[in-house]
Amino acid sequence: MPSRLSRFLFTAAAFAVASSFAPAAGLAPLSSLTPQAEKFHVALATPTYENTPGQLRETADKTIRAAEAALDVLAKQDPAKVTFDSTIAELDRIVAPVRNVVDRIGLIQETNPEKTVRDAASETSVKLSSWAIALDYRDDVYRIIKAFAGTKPTLTGEEKLLFDETLRDYRRAGLDLPAAQRTEVERIRKELTQLTTDFSNNINQARGPLDFTAEELAGVPASFLESPGVKQPDGRYRVMMNITWHWQAVIENAKNENVRQLACRTRYNLAKEQNIPLLGRIVALRTDLALKLGYPTWADYQTETRMTKNAATALKFEEELVTGLQKKFDAELATLRELKAKDTGKPDAKLEPWDINYYTEMLKKERYSVDAEQLRVYFPYQHVLTGMFHIYEKIFGLTFTEVAPPQVWADGVRLFAVTDRATGEPLGLFYLDMFPRDGKYNHFACFTVSEGARRPDGIEEVPVASLVCNFPPPSADKPSLLQHEDVETLFHEFGHVMHLMLSRAKYSRHFAFGVPQDFVEAPSQMLENWVWDKAVLDTFAADYRDPSKKVPAEVIDSLKAARKATAAVFYRRQLSFGLLDLMLHTQTDPKAALDVAAATNDVLARVSVAPPPDTAFAAYFGHLMGYDAAYYGYLWSLSIAQDMASVFEASPDKFLDEKIGRRLRDEVYAAGASRDVSISVEKFLGRKQSTKPFLKFIGVE
Ligand SMILES: [Zn+2]
């Protein structure tokens, strides 16, 4: 139920440094925009954030009590007099505020500076989520919904969609089944909740400490060795294979092959003992559940509500890409192998799984002279932020106004109001919480704070979002300087903020992130293209020491060439993850004794690179919980993203084209999930979808 989106399918580097940014002084209060909001019958308000464990518990209890009371009223109405509004729409209205509370508490859990508050928020989240699952099984509510369905209503548009989705949810929960089977379905769901939590906890608790001397770590950047906690009292360096940025520092840079090998084996063995048997049990239970609910496989159950609609479509999409990339993949591996032969002086050197990242980095540096560190001078944080704001204001026809927030959870958190440039109508509010601090969420993501809603009195409550990031904080003599990759992340995450701000659906369920899971990333993935375009970069990127210096065209060209040179290795790896996920979840016999470790390693070996023997990558692959039978969606949505980007590219002002931007706002963002997203995409494209731009992007054509 929490709505949080992040571009990172894997954990990114984090900075464990406290920030000390004072809130901007002299800003007008949020209330200064109230008269403007009233003109448009809009409520422009931020929620009140709970600050103590007691307040959190009280909110959870109050929320559940209010929802229960409303559900009792819904359930007790006369079945002979039911209407769409008193049943389907009312259920949507009852659930929406609970979702808002869950989202707000999710944000508190990840951002409050006090550990006791974060822990209480986490406990409260679990309580609310369990309540939400139990809601599916309230017979009295289901009976009333069915009573309305029994009237065979003639519905159209958003109402028809909401009606179908509500009944589908009940069917998917097993409410249509005879009592005994339904109890069994509920039991399996509960067991799965427990087992999947265990799997994730085993991942969180796995540690892979490896101690090396400075000599053994030759090649690893000094900035990493100097990071807090790395240097040990005995003079050696401790790298933790469970921390992704530690792992990356070693696997991408360590010159010593034995060190890389040890790192790789350790990482691929994390949580193996506990999670391999657990994964086997989870896969069997999912298969069993799917069969009981009338689906051939778990992947068919999961994809039913997505764009692919069934497992076969997802599988076909992935397998065709595997084939399409074969030639380029073989050629890239040959290049990396030659590089290793030259580097080691052994003409017959064999490329091992622990070599891929290392020689990919070497290739980027040597052949394409791409040095991410040197690019930082063009991307001082404040310039990038302001520059990005101007671009999004321009293409979507908006104005962003910073206001003094009524309440913040930490120093330096800023608040902005989004208004329509043409009419002045306030559309939404977003926070920026951009720098690291102790105990804060350590990736980059857009959090939903509140979806916005239409009150019974007709007043529109605006949506509220928060961008939670971890950019390097400024130092005494230097501003915060971003990597090109960070700038890309910012453009992506802010795309999610826009999606929420510009969503205009009638029912809560159809708001922004209610779109299918294999589509939700597409608009943001599309916006990543902006930072690879010189015209866009020239609007804000400049050397902070001499702003007349722009990013040279050759640098952008080499960045693109480097990306292309290793695209097949990168995407075949993505495909191997997607396919091992689909392989596990297209099992048809819950009793079959599947050797999970061997079967998943086989997929990796066939599609990407064979992992070291006796390792079990899948044991540490957290996406198998919560993102199960969904990993393919990353490339599925990227395909749509590149198709949409091609429309901007072909327009007169390219990525800065206001007419195309406006069309995206109206047809994709505003529509949200209130209609089939394929229709929204085609209305934006002005034609049928095409995979050509995507195939070109990943190097298939
Ligand atoms: Zn994202």
Boltz pocket constraint, residues with backbone or C-beta under 6 A from the ligand:
constraints:
  - pocket:
      binder: B
      contacts: [[A, 5], [A, 6], [A, 7], [A, 8], [A, 492], [A, 493], [A, 496], [A, 521], [A, 524]]
      max_distance: 6.0
